[in-house]
Structures are given as C-alpha cells and as structure tokens.
Amino acid sequence: MPPLPLKLLHVAAAVVFLGNITTGFFWVRHATRRRDPARLAEAMDGVLRADARFTVPAAALVLLSGLGLAHLHGLPPARVPWLAGGLGLFALSGLLFLPVVLLQRRLRALAGAGADWPACRRLLRSWTVLGAASTGAAWAALALMVLRPG
C-alpha cells in the first residue's frame, strides 16, 4: 500500500481507537449517576459491544499500519526512541486493557443480576483505575508518535 493511504488508515484507526476508549468512561459515568445496577449493566453491555466492534479492530489496524509505515520509511522501531516508546506505551495500554475487559464482564453480570450498589461500586473503582491507566498510556503513545521528541 502506498504511504499516504496507509497513513490515512493509521490516523483513522487511531481516531476510532482513542475515541472509543475515551467515550467509554463517559457512558459508564453517565450510567452510574443514579446508582442503578440495571443502568450500569446496560452501559457495560454497550461498552463491551463497542470494544469488540471498534476498539479491538482499530487497535489492530493502528499496530499493523504503524509497523507498515515504519517499514516503508526505513524506521526500525527498536532504534528509534520515540517509536519504541510509542509501541511500548501502546503495548502497556493493551496489557492493562485485558483486566479492564474482564472487569467489564464481571460488572455487567453482577449488575445484571441485580447486585446491590456497593458491590458494583467496588468493582467500578478497579475498572476506573485500570481503565484510566490504559487510556492514559494510549494517549501518551499518541503524543510520542505526533511529537517525536529528541
């Protein structure tokens, strides 16, 4: 694939990926305002569906198109600090995302079964911390890719 269409694919995938992981927080926060487990279950179901349909495919496209661009431009990732750092942060985001998905599934099941709000809140705290770390690592990877420091 020529460099410009590949770059467009890479940027579009990054927009979808970052947009989806960021708006997930909004939807869950919106659902938790009334402390209603049924709303939380519905929000988690939506987040899980969006992750499967948008986040995961977009993350794969970001990685593959980014590696393709690095190859086309002769940039060995291990020898280019900003590229290595960006890939490392992207990998960290993915590693942190795995327990986030497990927590989302547990929250959907717990809230869907009509659990009391304190039980849901405990899991939500872990989901929020891990999710924020995963999302922050992804945004930091974007910053390295765009700013290409030293």
C-alpha positions in Angstrom: 0.0 0.0 0.0 1.3 3.5 -0.8 2.4 5.6 2.2 -0.3 8.2 2.1 -3.3 5.8 2.1 -1.6 3.8 4.8 -1.0 6.9 6.9 -4.7 7.8 6.4 -5.7 4.3 7.6 -3.3 4.6 10.6 -4.7 8.0 11.7 -8.3 7.0 11.1 -7.8 3.8 13.2 -6.1 5.9 15.9 -9.1 8.3 16.0 -11.6 5.4 16.3 -9.5 3.6 18.9 -8.8 6.6 21.1 -12.3 8.0 20.7 -13.9 4.7 21.7 -11.8 4.1 24.8 -12.3 7.6 25.9 -16.0 7.8 25.5 -16.5 4.5 27.4 -15.7 6.5 30.6 -18.4 9.0 29.7 -21.1 6.3 29.2 -20.2 4.4 32.4 -20.1 7.7 34.4 -23.4 8.7 32.9 -25.0 5.3 33.8 -23.6 5.4 37.4 -25.1 8.8 38.4 -28.3 7.2 39.6 -26.5 4.3 41.2 -28.8 1.9 39.4 -27.3 -1.5 38.7 -29.6 -2.1 35.7 -28.3 1.1 34.0 -24.7 0.0 34.8 -25.3 -3.4 33.3 -26.7 -1.8 30.1 -23.8 0.6 29.9 -21.2 -2.2 30.4 -23.0 -4.2 27.7 -22.7 -1.3 25.3 -19.1 -0.7 26.2 -18.3 -4.4 25.6 -20.0 -4.4 22.3 -18.2 -1.2 21.2 -14.9 -2.6 22.3 -15.5 -5.8 20.2 -16.7 -3.9 17.1 -14.5 -0.8 17.2 -11.7 -0.8 19.9 -10.1 -4.1 19.1 -10.2 -3.9 15.3 -9.0 -0.3 15.4 -6.1 -1.2 17.8 -5.1 -4.0 15.4 -5.2 -1.5 12.5 -3.2 1.1 14.4 -0.5 -1.5 15.2 -0.3 -3.1 11.7 -0.5 0.2 9.8 2.0 1.8 12.1 4.5 -1.0 11.7 3.9 -0.8 7.9 4.6 2.9 7.9 7.8 2.4 9.9 9.0 -0.2 7.4 8.1 2.0 4.4 10.1 4.9 5.9 13.0 2.7 7.0 12.5 3.3 10.7 13.5 0.3 12.8 11.3 0.5 15.9 13.9 -0.7 18.3 16.4 2.0 17.1 14.0 5.0 17.0 13.4 6.1 20.6 10.0 7.8 20.0 8.8 4.9 18.0 10.0 2.3 20.6 8.4 4.4 23.4 5.1 4.7 21.5 5.0 1.0 20.8 5.8 0.3 24.5 3.0 2.6 25.7 0.6 1.0 23.2 1.6 -2.4 24.4 1.1 -1.3 28.0 -2.3 0.1 27.1 -3.2 -3.3 25.7 -1.9 -5.2 28.7 -3.9 -3.0 31.0 -7.0 -3.3 28.8 -7.2 -7.1 29.3 -8.2 -6.9 33.0 -10.5 -3.9 32.2 -12.5 -6.2 29.8 -12.7 -8.9 32.5 -13.9 -6.3 35.0 -16.5 -5.0 32.4 -17.8 -8.6 32.0 -18.0 -9.1 35.8 -19.7 -5.7 36.2 -22.3 -6.5 33.5 -23.0 -9.9 35.1 -23.1 -8.5 38.7 -25.2 -5.5 37.9 -27.4 -7.5 35.5 -28.1 -10.0 38.3 -29.4 -7.1 40.5 -26.5 -6.8 42.9 -26.5 -4.0 45.4 -24.8 -0.8 44.5 -21.9 -1.1 47.0 -20.8 -4.3 45.4 -20.9 -2.7 41.9 -19.0 0.4 43.2 -16.1 -1.7 44.5 -15.5 -3.2 41.0 -16.1 0.1 39.4 -13.2 1.6 41.3 -10.8 -1.0 39.9 -12.3 -0.6 36.5 -11.8 3.1 36.6 -8.2 2.9 37.8 -7.1 0.3 35.3 -9.2 1.9 32.5 -7.7 5.3 33.2 -4.2 3.9 33.1 -4.8 2.0 29.9 -6.4 5.1 28.3 -3.6 7.3 29.5 -0.9 5.0 28.1 -2.7 5.1 24.7 -2.9 8.9 24.7 0.8 9.1 25.7 1.6 6.8 22.8 -0.2 9.2 20.5 1.8 12.1 22.0 5.1 10.3 21.3 4.0 9.5 17.7 3.0 13.0 16.9 5.7 15.0 18.8 8.6 12.6 18.1 10.8 14.0 20.9 14.6 14.0 20.7 
